[in-house]
């Protein structure tokens, strides 16, 4: 009887994950980029993920920047993993590496750097995936029954968890074997970056190494080169210099976006990342002072006692104040940047015109946070998916 229950649990879990994969040529894999420093899926997140039928996360594990003091790459801002995973998705560990790393690192140090990266990713991956599996196991009916019958006997429950972990782990790791490397490489750093990718592929053949692709690298691939991977994530945002006072919207505008789609001949399979994030670019005396994350125009336009509207998307601070622990003066200016639904829909139609969107193409939104994903309704998300697949 217990063997039969275990088989039923395994079958249910297999069906849960199988349902996360596209079943027809017109079905896209729905995804979000998760860029916080704490990965924690609470009940509200779980409800929204289920409502939006999200199947996948690009989960930022950590960043790597060049440390001038030690003259070496240095990992920063590592993500911490909680134990709450109320909704299971496939996961692609992601590492952002600044271009400064490949501009400064010596050729002789690239392989050493890659090994450090492999070790750190592997350790974090094992930790995260085992927590994900444990979350699945402890939610199944057999474990709950054992918990009721053996509330004070942890050995019985632990033995069941260990047994299930051994059975589920190989398939889970095999399905979640992609590693995304995020780097805005240039012509100057291209050879080192591509060598780094090739080394990762050769030493970790069980991983599928993928790379991000900026729009300029997509359009000007004869200059930027083509990374030695089978697929890339095309990042359709952050197109202009936010530091320039005259910039309209550095995240993206349709006018800027159209400049990158002059041909349709990129030789690699492309997944798509679209912008949902918002921020305010902060100026004092027309000079760039910084970026205030997580601010949108709706909340700023409502606070008329603090913000005065100068023109579309531009506001003046009306009194000295503190926002997100930063002091702002009277007269400082915010340029609020976000991309509207209509603009995202136009992006989707343009992408579909120039890029082959096939079965299994992943459509990801940047990034997962209630203040961002709640900007669109379920119907608006579906309209974007339809525009990409029709």
VENWOQUI-V441627 format. One record per backbone hydrogen bond with DSSP energy under -1.0 kcal/mol. CO is the residue of the C=O (numbers start at 1). NH is the residue of the N-H. E is the energy in kcal/mol with one decimal. If there is no record, write none. Layout:
co->CO nh->NH e->E
co->CO nh->NH e->E
This chain:
co->1 nh->5 e->-2.3
co->2 nh->6 e->-2.3
co->3 nh->7 e->-2.3
co->4 nh->8 e->-2.3
co->5 nh->9 e->-2.3
co->6 nh->10 e->-2.6
co->7 nh->11 e->-2.6
co->8 nh->12 e->-2.3
co->9 nh->13 e->-2.3
co->10 nh->14 e->-2.5
co->11 nh->15 e->-2.4
co->12 nh->16 e->-2.1
co->13 nh->17 e->-2.1
co->14 nh->18 e->-2.7
co->15 nh->19 e->-1.9
co->17 nh->20 e->-1.8
co->18 nh->21 e->-1.5
co->24 nh->27 e->-1.9
co->27 nh->360 e->-1.4
co->29 nh->363 e->-2.7
co->30 nh->55 e->-2.7
co->30 nh->56 e->-1.2
co->31 nh->365 e->-1.3
co->32 nh->58 e->-2.3
co->33 nh->368 e->-2.9
co->34 nh->60 e->-2.5
co->37 nh->80 e->-2.7
co->39 nh->82 e->-2.6
co->41 nh->86 e->-1.5
co->42 nh->46 e->-2.8
co->43 nh->47 e->-2.1
co->44 nh->48 e->-2.0
co->45 nh->49 e->-2.9
co->46 nh->50 e->-2.3
co->47 nh->51 e->-2.3
co->48 nh->52 e->-2.2
co->49 nh->54 e->-2.3
co->55 nh->90 e->-2.6
co->56 nh->32 e->-1.6
co->57 nh->92 e->-2.7
co->58 nh->34 e->-3.5
co->59 nh->94 e->-2.6
co->61 nh->79 e->-3.1
co->62 nh->96 e->-1.6
co->63 nh->76 e->-2.7
co->64 nh->98 e->-2.6
co->65 nh->74 e->-3.1
co->67 nh->71 e->-1.4
co->67 nh->72 e->-1.3
co->72 nh->67 e->-2.6
co->74 nh->65 e->-2.4
co->76 nh->63 e->-2.7
co->80 nh->39 e->-3.1
co->84 nh->41 e->-2.3
co->90 nh->57 e->-2.1
co->92 nh->59 e->-1.8
co->93 nh->180 e->-2.6
co->94 nh->61 e->-3.2
co->95 nh->182 e->-3.0
co->96 nh->64 e->-2.5
co->98 nh->101 e->-1.3
co->99 nh->103 e->-1.7
co->100 nh->104 e->-1.6
co->101 nh->105 e->-2.4
co->106 nh->109 e->-1.9
co->107 nh->110 e->-1.1
co->109 nh->113 e->-2.4
co->110 nh->114 e->-2.4
co->111 nh->115 e->-2.2
co->112 nh->116 e->-2.0
co->113 nh->117 e->-2.2
co->114 nh->118 e->-2.8
co->115 nh->119 e->-2.4
co->116 nh->120 e->-2.1
co->117 nh->121 e->-2.8
co->118 nh->122 e->-2.7
co->119 nh->123 e->-2.0
co->120 nh->124 e->-2.3
co->121 nh->125 e->-3.2
co->122 nh->126 e->-2.5
co->123 nh->127 e->-1.9
co->124 nh->128 e->-2.8
co->125 nh->129 e->-2.9
co->126 nh->130 e->-2.0
co->127 nh->131 e->-1.5
co->128 nh->132 e->-2.4
co->129 nh->133 e->-2.6
co->130 nh->134 e->-2.4
co->131 nh->135 e->-2.0
co->132 nh->136 e->-1.7
co->133 nh->137 e->-2.9
co->134 nh->138 e->-2.5
co->136 nh->139 e->-1.0
co->137 nh->140 e->-1.3
co->140 nh->144 e->-1.9
co->141 nh->145 e->-2.2
co->142 nh->146 e->-2.5
co->143 nh->147 e->-2.5
co->144 nh->148 e->-1.9
co->145 nh->149 e->-2.5
co->146 nh->150 e->-2.2
co->150 nh->153 e->-1.2
co->153 nh->157 e->-1.1
co->154 nh->158 e->-3.1
co->155 nh->159 e->-2.2
co->156 nh->160 e->-1.9
co->157 nh->161 e->-2.4
co->158 nh->162 e->-2.7
co->159 nh->163 e->-2.1
co->160 nh->164 e->-2.5
co->161 nh->165 e->-2.7
co->162 nh->166 e->-2.0
co->163 nh->167 e->-1.4
co->164 nh->168 e->-2.6
co->165 nh->169 e->-2.5
co->168 nh->172 e->-2.2
co->169 nh->173 e->-2.7
co->170 nh->174 e->-2.1
co->171 nh->175 e->-2.2
co->172 nh->176 e->-1.9
co->177 nh->208 e->-2.2
co->179 nh->210 e->-2.6
co->180 nh->95 e->-2.2
co->181 nh->212 e->-2.0
co->182 nh->97 e->-3.1
co->183 nh->185 e->-1.4
co->186 nh->190 e->-1.4
co->189 nh->193 e->-2.4
co->190 nh->194 e->-2.8
co->191 nh->195 e->-2.1
co->192 nh->196 e->-2.3
co->193 nh->197 e->-2.2
co->194 nh->198 e->-2.3
co->195 nh->199 e->-2.2
co->196 nh->200 e->-2.2
co->197 nh->201 e->-2.3
co->198 nh->202 e->-2.2
co->199 nh->203 e->-2.2
co->200 nh->204 e->-1.9
co->204 nh->207 e->-2.0
co->208 nh->179 e->-2.5
co->210 nh->181 e->-2.5
co->211 nh->233 e->-2.1
co->213 nh->235 e->-2.5
co->214 nh->218 e->-1.8
co->215 nh->219 e->-2.6
co->216 nh->220 e->-2.7
co->220 nh->223 e->-1.9
co->220 nh->224 e->-2.8
co->221 nh->225 e->-2.0
co->227 nh->229 e->-2.3
co->230 nh->269 e->-1.4
co->231 nh->211 e->-1.2
co->232 nh->271 e->-3.0
co->233 nh->213 e->-2.5
co->234 nh->273 e->-2.5
co->235 nh->237 e->-1.0
co->241 nh->244 e->-1.2
co->244 nh->247 e->-1.1
co->250 nh->239 e->-1.2
co->250 nh->240 e->-1.9
co->251 nh->238 e->-1.5
co->253 nh->257 e->-2.7
co->254 nh->258 e->-2.2
co->257 nh->260 e->-1.6
co->258 nh->261 e->-1.2
co->269 nh->232 e->-2.2
co->271 nh->234 e->-3.0
co->272 nh->364 e->-3.4
co->273 nh->236 e->-2.5
co->274 nh->366 e->-2.7
co->278 nh->294 e->-1.4
co->279 nh->337 e->-3.2
co->280 nh->292 e->-3.1
co->281 nh->335 e->-2.4
co->282 nh->289 e->-3.2
co->282 nh->290 e->-1.2
co->283 nh->333 e->-2.7
co->284 nh->287 e->-1.1
co->287 nh->284 e->-2.3
co->290 nh->282 e->-2.9
co->292 nh->280 e->-2.3
co->296 nh->300 e->-1.6
co->297 nh->301 e->-3.1
co->298 nh->302 e->-1.0
co->302 nh->304 e->-1.6
co->303 nh->306 e->-1.1
co->303 nh->307 e->-2.3
co->306 nh->318 e->-2.8
co->308 nh->316 e->-3.2
co->311 nh->314 e->-2.2
co->313 nh->336 e->-2.7
co->314 nh->310 e->-2.6
co->314 nh->311 e->-1.2
co->315 nh->334 e->-2.9
co->316 nh->308 e->-2.9
co->317 nh->331 e->-2.9
co->321 nh->328 e->-3.5
co->323 nh->326 e->-1.5
co->326 nh->323 e->-2.5
co->328 nh->321 e->-2.4
co->329 nh->332 e->-2.0
co->332 nh->317 e->-3.1
co->333 nh->283 e->-2.9
co->334 nh->315 e->-2.7
co->335 nh->281 e->-2.6
co->337 nh->279 e->-1.8
co->340 nh->344 e->-2.3
co->341 nh->345 e->-2.6
co->342 nh->346 e->-1.9
co->343 nh->347 e->-2.5
co->344 nh->348 e->-2.4
co->345 nh->349 e->-2.0
co->346 nh->350 e->-2.1
co->347 nh->351 e->-2.9
co->348 nh->352 e->-2.4
co->349 nh->353 e->-1.2
co->350 nh->354 e->-1.2
co->351 nh->355 e->-3.0
co->358 nh->361 e->-2.2
co->361 nh->29 e->-2.5
co->362 nh->272 e->-2.7
co->363 nh->31 e->-2.6
co->364 nh->274 e->-2.9
co->365 nh->33 e->-2.8
co->366 nh->276 e->-3.8
co->366 nh->277 e->-1.6
co->369 nh->372 e->-2.1
co->369 nh->373 e->-2.7
co->370 nh->374 e->-1.5
co->372 nh->375 e->-1.8
co->377 nh->381 e->-2.3
co->378 nh->382 e->-2.3
co->379 nh->383 e->-2.0
co->380 nh->384 e->-1.8
co->381 nh->385 e->-2.4
co->382 nh->386 e->-2.5
co->383 nh->387 e->-2.3
co->384 nh->388 e->-1.6
co->385 nh->389 e->-1.6
co->386 nh->390 e->-2.0
